[in-house]
Amino acid sequence: MRRGQWATRRDILDGASLHGVITRTALRQCGVADGSITLRTGDGGKWRRLLPGIVLLHNGSPSLKQQQAAALLYGGESSMLTG
């Protein structure tokens, strides 16, 4: 299987994510194939799906900052969090 640079250069995904949270669209723009995203977010995978189209770049529990980042990414450009 041929892997993109994202697999060996963590800075590519780190630069495109917000506190380790990234959209599926941004992953594709970084060169990650849909099949790789599905495999990595599946049971026992290295990543975790937080919301539809939103991925945590590890499989542990998200921090508060990561939960907030996921909510903002899911909400879109004009979204905001309030107290």
C-alpha positions in Angstrom: 0.0 0.0 0.0 1.3 3.4 -0.9 1.0 6.0 1.8 1.2 9.8 1.5 3.7 12.1 3.2 1.1 12.6 6.0 1.8 9.1 7.3 5.5 9.9 8.0 5.4 13.6 8.6 3.2 14.3 11.5 3.6 18.1 11.0 1.4 17.9 8.0 -1.7 16.8 10.0 -0.7 18.9 13.1 -0.5 22.0 11.0 -4.0 21.4 9.5 -5.7 20.5 12.8 -6.9 22.6 15.7 -5.6 21.1 18.9 -5.4 17.6 17.2 -9.0 17.9 15.8 -9.5 18.0 12.1 -12.3 17.8 9.5 -12.6 14.9 7.1 -12.3 17.4 4.3 -9.0 18.8 5.7 -7.7 15.2 6.0 -8.5 14.6 2.3 -6.8 17.9 1.4 -3.7 16.6 3.3 -3.7 13.6 1.0 -5.4 11.0 3.3 -7.6 8.7 1.4 -11.2 8.0 2.4 -10.4 4.4 3.0 -7.5 5.3 5.4 -9.8 7.7 7.3 -12.5 5.0 7.7 -9.9 2.4 8.8 -8.2 4.7 11.3 -11.5 5.9 12.8 -13.0 2.3 13.0 -13.1 0.0 16.0 -9.5 -0.2 17.4 -8.3 2.5 15.0 -5.6 5.1 15.8 -8.0 8.0 15.4 -11.5 8.7 16.9 -14.6 10.1 15.2 -16.0 12.9 17.5 -18.8 14.2 15.4 -19.9 13.6 11.8 -17.0 14.7 9.6 -14.8 15.6 12.6 -11.8 13.4 13.6 -9.6 13.4 16.7 -6.0 12.5 15.7 -5.7 10.0 18.5 -8.0 7.4 20.0 -8.1 8.6 23.6 -10.6 10.8 25.3 -10.7 14.4 24.0 -9.7 17.3 26.2 -12.0 20.2 26.8 -10.1 22.2 24.2 -10.5 19.4 21.7 -14.2 19.1 22.4 -14.5 22.9 21.9 -12.5 22.7 18.7 -14.7 19.9 17.4 -17.8 21.9 18.1 -16.4 24.9 16.3 -15.3 22.9 13.3 -18.6 21.1 13.1 -20.5 24.4 13.4 -18.6 26.0 10.5 -16.9 29.3 9.9 -19.5 31.5 11.5 -20.0 29.4 14.6 -19.0 30.5 18.1 -19.2 29.0 21.6 -21.0 30.9 24.3 -21.1 30.5 28.1 
